[in-house]
Amino acid sequence: MSTSKLIHGYEVVIGFETHAQLSTDSKIFSRSPTKFGAEPNTQASPVDLALPGTLPVMNKGAVERAIRFGLAIGAHVAPRSVFARKNYFYPDLPKGYQISQFEIPVVQGGNVEFFLGEQKMSVRLVRAHLEEDAGKSLHEDFIGQSGIDLNRAGTPLLEIVTEPDMRSSDEAVAYARELHKIVTWIAICDGNMQEGSFRCDANVSVRKPGAPLGTRREIKNLNSFKFMKEAIEFEIRWQIEQIEDGLAIQQATVLFDPDAGETRAMRTKEDAADYRYFPDPDLPPLVIAPEWVEQVRAGMPELPRVMAARFVTDYGLPEYDATTMTQSKAMASYFEEAAKASGQAKLASNWIMGELSRRLNAQEIGLEQAPVPAATLAALIKRIADGTVSNSAARQVFEALWSGEGADVDAVIEAKGLKQMNDSGALEAIVDEVIAGNAANVEQIRAGKDKAFNALVGQAMKASKGKANPQQVGDLLRRKLGV
């Protein structure tokens, strides 16, 4: 659960509503395609437009994806759920209502676990329900007018609602990233935030510790993790300033302006009663037989948290490492191949979390584009483990592999002369010479001063031109100095 961090004496309370567009080829109640980027109004059928005489028909693939999500988060999949009409007027809503679920959603409860730094967190989910998307209003390309594109009308969505469990912008972003990982991992959503496939709404309020929940404002349609953090942090500051100035917070829906770095009120926030929900008379209750749930369960991939637990058991990884290695299927596969080939799982996870991730982030590329494949990293790790190269030399080898100077680890080591000194006689001669030339440091070491010992190790490494094994140097020094 969350640990509260006060900001100017206020506790932050955040809940999320996320719309994940389901990865079906057709819409939730019609056979219209859902392909992104089509010419406006070319993917809207009479059913999507609610023309007289048309009736919605449930898309089985959308239901199956909802079941898959429920199983992934340990939720209850309702054997019977009901569709309702959510009534409101907006130009891009052709029916004048949205078909959604209200009283009995298809997925109930569950939780999402993730790490914030090395602290394990958990956010409870209230529900996840099926609904249709609305169309889109277009303002930019019209002078004094707006256009309506109904291609999205009827696109299947799973709306995922949390309890107000998060207490900071960092925690909210970590939750959103984990949810994004889950829906893409189980292939129910492509997760493309720029195309609107994964849209988050953050409900933000502040209160004094122990006080009732404050009035929340909903930040709509956050389509990047960077903007999500910026929007929540601005909203927190704004609400605290309003309260400190003696002003009341009004419940509202707001949008984030990334150019100005601030949220702006869009409309007064409605409550459920304002939508006049009632059961949709054109759709019977959605009945999900236990056999169907088990059939979906049998086809599920190994889930991230199950895989992370296996990495702890099979490879001896710390829980934090195991969770990091399951950030994506690509990373999990990369790690497992490197760990098996090298026989050094912890070293493999260290390199993936460190050197590899640093370079991927710097170049803003995915793991699939990494110029150093898992098998090559495994070969390098083996050379570290058997003492052929030091850690610092290994980074030079990795740099050469990454930049395309070579593809074979041993060849790069040889070409750059990075092999560690394994001649015990030559190493012993270097150590003897360093001891003889640093009498003052030797006396300090015998007096128990660690800094002097490290200085001697450094002298020996310098004398060997970095080719000595630091561990062997240290062992030799201790033996010769009797410390």
Summary of the structure (lengths in Angstrom):
residues: 483
radius of gyration: 29.3
end to end distance: 47.9
largest distance: 99.2
contacts: 1525
relative contact order: 0.09
helix: 41%
strand: 20%
